[in-house]
């Protein structure tokens, strides 16, 4: 009996373990090949998460006692109306995706603001290390596929025939290059953050550095421009801040320090961008080297420098032709999405109905792009799927977050607080990268999970700072007001003896 009670209280009721399971399963499911075997188990995590949400609602509703949940709730109500208007078209599919979306917004984003800072920091580190470890394992497999020239094609019932390993002028590995590169960028920033927290052993720090190097190489080989430039932009910002903090006593004049470090960072970032293709070509010789060594050792072949060739070169669509544009065809999809928006401007057409509605305005060769990646722009996706109402509510939510982080929060820029500024990069990098993708809403995937989890912890740490001088967060949030109103009504209804 005691064992059952311990399992219930320590594991089943532990939100952190549920989040870790979500991260592992959705990270594995990012690969369509692995998704065919692992994807079904995400439902187990969903049931567990739903239990935790219902339990929290029955107890103290701490997961929604923040200043931002009201906008998420209103968005969910708005999108429920969108689904009802679109019914019966794709009704079941919309309900399934709606359930996951609501769960993520509550379970992953919500945090108990009254919980101790150190406890939440410990949870956060556990979750961060879970993501880093699973992405390290996946990128290691991808690099093994590259080095040993392992390539094959398989059939997926939703996406058709997909490659594993190298395909054309881009390296896939286990998953779509844009998917893998984004996972890699997030992993790099989280490792960077863990390195500056200064609570790790030397072995862990070495592991973080190795993961950064592996993820960097993988990102280069995917040749994903969105992820690459997001990595450059935010790395430049955080490197500038970090160098200013480290060298703050080396310069007598502040403006000299800022200009010197700024120039050094710009040169470094520009150099990294200029050297990208050269690094790719240099490493691209390794697979042919390994292949020849294998032939020499096991097949009694001979080593020939004439057979040394890079397996990947410059990305073909970088050389634009008559039928291509700088967005790799996304502009055509965006124009079609605006035409679709005009059909249902108030509440939208819903995510599951998107393919049927948008493809009416697209040539057939672009249908597969919409099926696999949606509208490739999260802002247009929200506008088309949820209409003006949903778009307005999410815009208020995002601006509320930005207002807290940039205006209300009083967090000194110090070496001790640098990890919290690195954490800010996660949602802001999504705001940039999702201009060319649409992955953090209306779906159950690793990007959805990562965005809501780390944005939730970011806002917890921010509000915990504000709570030191302003306790209105606890007294005036909309949930507490409703609870107080309910108590007054119940008290009035009780008979007087």
LINTAFEN-V970760 format. One record per residue. RES is the residue in one letter. SS is DSSP state (H for helix, E for strand, C for the rest). PSI is psi as a letter, one per 40 degrees, with the letter a starting at -180 (* if undefined). NEAR is the number of other ideal C-beta (glycine too) atoms within 10 Angstrom. Layout:
# LINTAFEN-V970760
res-><RES,RES>
ss-><SS,SS>
psi-><PSI,PSI>
near-><NEAR,NEAR>
This chain:
# LINTAFEN-V970760
res-><X,X,X,X,X,X,X,X,X,X,X,X,X,X,X,X,X,X,X,X,X,X,X,X,X,X,X,X,X,X,X,X,X,X,X,X,X,X,X,X,X,X,X,X,X,X,X,X,X,X,X,X,X,X,X,X,X,X,X,X,X,X,X,X,X,X,X,X,X,X,X,X,X,X,X,X,X,X,X,X,X,X,X,X,X,X,X,X,X,X,X,X,X,X,X,X,X,X,X,X,X,X,X,X,X,X,X,X,X,X,X,X,X,X,X,X,X,X,X,X,X,X,X,X,X,X,X,X,X,X,X,X,X,X,X,X,X,X,X,X,X,X,X,X,X,X,X,X,X,X,X,X,X,X,X,X,X,X,X,X,X,X,X,X,X,X,X,X,X,X,X,X,X,X,X,X,X,X,X,X,X,X,X,X,X,X,X,X,X,X,X,X,X,X,X,X,X,X,X,X,X,X,X,X,X,X,X,X,X,X,X,X,X,X,X,X,X,X,X,X,X,X,X,X,X,X,X,X,X,X,X,X,X,X,X,X,X,X,X,X,X,X,X,X,X,X,X,X,X,X,X,X,X,X,X,X,X,X,X,X,X,X,X,X,X,X,X,X,X,X,X,X,X,X,X,X,X,X,X,X,X,X,X,X,X,X,X,X,X,X,X,X,X,X,X,X,X,X,X,X,X,X,X,X,X,X,X,X,X,X,X,X,X,X,X,X,X,X,X,X,X,X,X,X,X,X,X,X,X,X,X,X,X,X,X,X,X,X,X,X,X,X,X,X,X,X,X,X,X,X,X,X,X,X,X,X,X,X,X,X,X,X,X,X,X,X,X,X,X,X,X,X,X,X,X,X,X,X,X,X,X,X,X,X,X,X,X,X,X,X,X,X,X,X,X,X,X,X,X,X,X,X,X,X,X,X,X,X,X,X,X,X,X,X,X,X,X,X,X,X,X,X,X,X,X,X,X,X,X,X,X,X,X,X,X,X,X,X,X,X,X,X,X,X,X,X,X,X,X,X,X,X,X,X,X,X,X,X,X,X,X,X,X,X,X,X,X,X,X,X,X,X,X,X,X,X,X,X,X,X,X,X,X,X,X,X,X,X,X,X,X,X,X,X,X,X,X>
ss-><C,H,H,H,H,H,H,H,H,H,H,H,C,C,H,H,H,H,H,H,H,H,H,H,H,H,H,H,H,C,C,H,H,H,H,H,H,H,H,H,H,H,H,H,H,H,H,H,H,H,H,H,H,H,H,H,H,H,H,C,C,H,H,H,C,C,C,C,H,H,H,H,H,H,H,H,H,H,H,H,H,H,H,H,H,H,C,C,C,C,H,H,H,H,H,H,H,H,H,H,H,H,H,H,H,H,H,H,C,C,C,C,C,C,C,C,H,H,H,H,H,H,H,H,H,H,H,H,H,H,H,H,H,H,H,H,H,H,H,H,H,H,H,H,H,H,H,C,C,C,C,E,E,E,E,E,C,C,C,E,E,E,E,E,E,E,E,C,C,E,E,E,E,C,C,C,H,H,H,H,H,H,H,H,H,H,H,H,H,H,H,H,H,H,H,H,H,C,C,C,C,H,H,H,H,H,H,H,H,H,H,H,H,H,H,H,H,H,H,H,H,H,C,C,H,H,H,H,H,H,H,H,H,H,H,H,H,H,H,H,H,H,H,H,H,H,C,C,C,C,C,C,C,H,H,H,H,H,H,H,H,H,H,H,H,H,H,H,H,H,H,H,H,H,C,H,H,H,H,H,H,H,H,C,C,H,H,H,H,H,H,H,H,H,H,H,H,H,C,C,C,C,C,C,H,H,H,C,C,C,C,C,C,C,C,H,H,H,C,C,C,C,C,C,C,C,C,C,C,H,H,H,H,H,H,H,H,H,H,H,H,C,C,C,C,C,C,C,C,C,C,C,C,H,H,H,H,H,H,H,H,C,C,H,H,H,H,H,H,H,H,H,H,C,C,C,C,H,H,H,H,H,H,H,H,H,H,H,H,H,H,H,H,H,H,H,H,H,H,H,H,H,H,H,H,H,H,H,C,C,C,C,C,C,C,C,C,H,H,H,H,H,H,H,H,H,H,H,H,H,H,H,H,C,C,C,C,C,C,C,C,C,C,C,C,H,H,H,H,H,H,H,H,H,H,H,H,H,H,H,H,H,H,H,H,H,C,C,C,C,C,H,H,H,H,C,C,H,H,H,H,H,H,H,H,H,H,H,H,H,H,H,H,C,C,C,C>
psi-><d,d,d,d,d,d,d,d,d,d,d,d,e,h,d,d,d,d,d,d,d,d,d,d,d,d,d,d,e,d,h,d,d,d,d,d,d,d,d,d,e,d,d,d,d,d,d,d,d,d,d,d,d,d,d,d,d,d,c,e,f,d,e,e,g,i,e,e,d,d,d,d,d,d,d,d,d,d,d,d,d,d,d,d,d,e,i,e,h,f,d,d,d,d,d,d,d,d,d,d,d,d,d,d,d,d,d,d,d,h,i,h,e,e,i,i,d,d,d,d,d,d,d,d,d,d,d,d,d,d,d,d,d,d,d,d,d,d,d,d,d,d,d,d,d,d,d,e,f,h,h,i,i,i,h,h,d,d,e,a,h,i,i,h,b,h,h,b,e,i,h,d,b,e,i,h,d,d,d,d,d,d,d,d,d,d,d,d,d,d,d,d,d,d,d,e,d,f,f,i,i,d,d,d,d,d,d,d,d,d,d,d,d,d,d,d,d,d,d,d,d,d,f,h,d,d,d,d,d,d,d,d,d,d,d,d,d,d,d,d,d,d,d,d,d,d,f,d,e,e,h,d,h,d,d,d,d,d,d,d,d,d,d,d,d,d,d,d,d,d,d,d,d,d,e,d,d,d,d,d,d,d,d,e,d,d,d,d,d,d,d,d,d,d,d,d,d,e,e,f,a,i,h,h,d,d,e,h,i,h,e,i,a,i,h,d,e,d,g,h,a,d,e,i,i,e,e,f,e,d,d,d,d,d,d,d,d,d,d,d,d,d,d,g,d,d,e,a,e,i,d,d,e,d,d,d,d,d,e,d,e,i,i,d,e,e,d,d,d,d,d,d,e,a,e,f,h,d,d,d,d,d,d,d,d,e,a,d,d,d,d,d,d,d,d,d,d,d,d,d,d,d,d,d,d,d,d,d,h,g,h,i,g,i,d,d,e,d,d,d,d,d,d,d,d,d,d,d,d,d,d,d,d,e,d,e,i,g,e,e,i,e,i,g,i,d,d,d,d,d,d,d,d,d,d,d,d,d,d,d,d,d,d,d,d,d,d,d,e,h,e,e,d,d,d,e,i,d,d,d,d,d,d,d,d,d,d,d,d,d,d,d,e,h,i,h,*>
near-><5,6,7,9,9,11,11,11,10,10,11,15,14,15,20,14,17,24,25,20,17,28,23,20,24,23,25,21,21,23,23,21,15,17,20,15,11,17,15,11,14,19,13,12,22,20,10,19,21,16,13,21,20,10,12,19,13,8,8,12,18,16,22,20,20,24,20,22,20,17,19,22,17,17,24,16,12,21,29,15,16,24,22,12,15,21,14,6,15,20,15,10,14,23,13,15,20,19,13,19,21,18,19,25,23,24,24,26,23,25,24,17,19,12,13,10,12,8,10,18,17,13,19,23,15,13,22,22,18,19,24,23,16,21,26,19,13,24,23,14,15,26,19,12,20,25,15,14,15,14,15,9,10,11,9,13,7,10,13,11,8,18,16,19,20,20,15,11,13,20,29,23,28,19,24,21,20,21,24,27,29,28,25,27,26,27,29,25,24,25,26,21,25,22,17,19,16,11,11,16,8,7,8,15,14,11,18,22,13,13,22,20,12,19,28,17,18,25,25,22,24,25,23,28,17,20,26,18,14,26,25,16,15,21,19,17,15,20,16,17,17,18,18,18,15,11,13,12,7,11,15,7,9,10,8,11,17,13,12,16,20,14,10,14,20,12,10,15,17,12,10,17,12,9,12,15,16,9,14,20,14,11,18,19,13,17,22,15,13,14,17,17,12,13,15,12,9,8,8,7,14,9,11,9,6,5,13,14,10,14,21,22,13,12,18,13,18,13,8,11,8,4,8,13,12,10,17,17,16,21,12,17,22,15,11,22,27,13,14,24,20,8,11,20,13,13,21,31,24,28,28,21,23,23,14,13,23,22,19,10,15,19,10,7,10,17,13,12,18,20,14,15,17,25,26,26,20,24,16,22,25,26,22,32,31,27,23,15,19,25,22,17,22,22,13,15,18,15,11,17,19,13,12,19,18,9,8,14,16,9,14,6,11,11,13,11,15,20,20,21,18,22,20,22,25,21,21,18,20,23,15,14,24,23,17,20,23,25,24,23,25,23,18,22,18,26,23,21,24,27,25,25,24,26,22,23,23,23,23,22,20,19,20,19,18,18,15,8,7,13,10,10,17,13,10,11,19,14,17,14,11,11,14,11,10,10,10,10,9,9,8,8,7,7,4,4,3>
